[in-house]
């Protein structure tokens, strides 16, 4: 047998030289040409290490695996883990099995793209893919991507899945409100018409203050933050630290919602100006002041 370089040159001109070649020659060749497996002996098509090497470089190489490997459950799952597209060449005996498909999604979320159509509408299979990546929701059946209840479940698993929800849901203001109240991080994936709408965000805050954590540039808008605190005093927890430490901002917030006092910086809980701002004909807020007892009635301070 010639050395590898000589043999390689022969193969380049005629693939038939692959058959009968030493295993170590074929092992090197499949790193650059996965189609070489099409021409090897049945014995080498059953060689798991050879297939692994070929698939690492060319996922389609699994197409040329021996039937015994394409029906081997463990090896098929390993192959899918390497390259999602190998799903297309797994034995139908495996791909018609729901348990196998769920396990396949656990190996590679992109496998949903190549799954049989009936499994793209299987809620358990789709959810398993979402646990690895919400972007896999793109390949779920349209019937699932337009199902309000199921989309809410998917968003809870992976917020980015909302990008691939049916357009009618993505443009439904009430549904989008429901989504961010349940899973605030989803705000990042809403259409700009809602994501950048201050009133839309303000309407959600009374139900879940943590929505504020994901409003992006609006966290720098003091006027917006004061309006947010007016809706829900717990919002103060998510105001940027530099803003929280500004006395004038704290006074403005207290003027809008005296219940914010327990959530302001400790240094402001005994501040005369902040306490004046909190007073609204009811001294309950003073229970959170650092220097004054509840019931303090000197409104002029």
Helices and strands as residue ranges (DSSP letters): H 4-13, G 15-18, H 23-29, G 34-39, H 42-45, H 48-57, G 59-64, H 67-70, H 73-82, G 84-89, H 92-95, H 98-107, G 109-114, H 117-120, H 123-130, G 134-139, H 142-145, H 148-157, G 159-164, H 167-170, H 173-182, G 184-189, H 192-195, H 198-205, G 209-214, G 216-220, H 222-231, G 233-238, H 241-244, H 247-256, G 258-263, G 266-268, H 272-278, G 283-288
